[in-house]
Amino acid sequence: MAKTLVTEKDVLDAVKKGARFLSVAPGAIITPSAQDVALQHRIEILQGTRSPQAISASGVESVTVQPPKEKRSPNASTVVALGADHGGFQLKETLKAYLSELGYSVADVGTHSEQACDYPDFAYAVASLVTRGEADKGIMIDAVGAASAIVANKVPAIRAVNASNEFTARSSREHNDANVLTLGGRVLGVEAAKAIVKIWLETWFGGGRHQARVQKITDIEEKFSKK
């Protein structure tokens, strides 16, 4: 499975080159900011259209699911969408290797360096893969973790939690059926982050009385989505 992430920068690059179209792969994740800028500059985003002018201006990155080192791992069929901004890049790289050691498949949406970037783009990409069912769970890392949780929770069917300890991680899964975990790359040590990730991924939703409460969250979401 390969997906692409289209950001505001991709659209602005097309604008600078005088393009009227931006061609991206089918199923590409187009961030809200990219959509707004495209509308503002009257750039048409074409999915699956091979316009030579548009292709040269796109500059999108492929998002590929990387299987674990041990492909027979019982967790190999579980895909974890993983993302970070520049403040979480180093921790993301560490956790990507750790997730592979735990036997999970990883879809790394970026960022791929410590160059300054915008956390909403990557938090949105992680949440999109989860809500579309193309990833089972998502992990997003920025400097503190709170900002990315705000972004992810704007995406329908996402229940994101910013966890700074194992108790919160376990509770968010058992009680709230959280499907996106956000972490702070500049407030958590590596070993603490690993412990949080491990327990979050391994804790099952408790169901029962918790199911009724989670359903109320869904009901609230659906009430406002109808407006």
Number of C-alpha atoms within 10 A of each C-alpha: 9 13 22 19 24 28 25 18 16 19 29 19 16 24 19 9 12 13 20 17 23 29 24 26 19 13 12 19 21 19 19 15 16 21 17 14 18 22 13 9 13 13 20 16 21 16 13 12 15 13 13 11 16 22 19 14 22 22 19 20 18 17 20 14 19 17 21 23 16 15 14 11 17 11 17 20 16 17 23 28 29 31 31 37 28 22 23 24 23 18 23 26 18 13 18 22 15 16 22 20 14 17 21 26 27 25 25 24 26 25 24 15 15 13 10 10 15 14 24 22 27 28 33 26 30 30 34 23 22 23 19 11 11 17 23 17 24 29 27 33 31 29 21 19 26 17 18 33 27 16 18 27 17 14 17 15 19 23 23 28 26 23 25 18 16 18 12 16 24 24 19 24 23 18 18 21 22 22 23 30 28 29 30 24 24 15 14 19 11 14 9 14 21 18 13 22 23 17 18 24 19 10 15 15 17 14 14 9 9 15 16 11 14 16 12 12 14 15 12 10 16 13 9 8 9 6 5
